[in-house]
Amino acid sequence: MSSEDNQEKEEKGFRVVDKRGGTSEQGEAASSESEQPAQAEAQDQPEGAEQVEAVDVYGVLRYCIAMLQSHAWQAMGLVPNPLTNKIERNLEQAKVAIDCVGYLAQQLEPKAQPHELPHLRSLLSDLRVNFARQKSQPD
């Protein structure tokens, strides 16, 4: 690239940096440029924002249980759908959601905190009892 091309691009708002070869000055410039993205990421976060830690598979199970539990209540017609604000009853979907909650709770039990176990059992029991009641009622 000729010097005329460089001048032309610089005039248009482009900056050409030759990172080939190396004087210590260029090496310092390259290293400071590589640090800029990390600094920019830190600046993008609002003050007081906490770093999010990685979630293990058991945290994902807890999340899935909560989602399926919510869907089961909606599918039983006991809670309105938050999108439509209407009661929608689909006992087939409720059964699948409850069965999945049961399976996921079973997988979570070995790693659950002692205070979580009664809550999981109670949650599953409540879902099953309410499903049996809804199934015995006519549409």
Buried (B, 14 or more C-beta within 10 A) or exposed (E): EEEEEBEEEEEEEEEEEEEEEEEEEBEEEEEEEEEEEEEEEEEEEEEEEEEEEEEEEBEEBBEBBEEBBEBBBBBBBBBEEEEEEEEBBBBEBBBBBBBBBBEBBEBBEEEBEEEBEEEBEEBBEEBBEBBEEBEEEEE
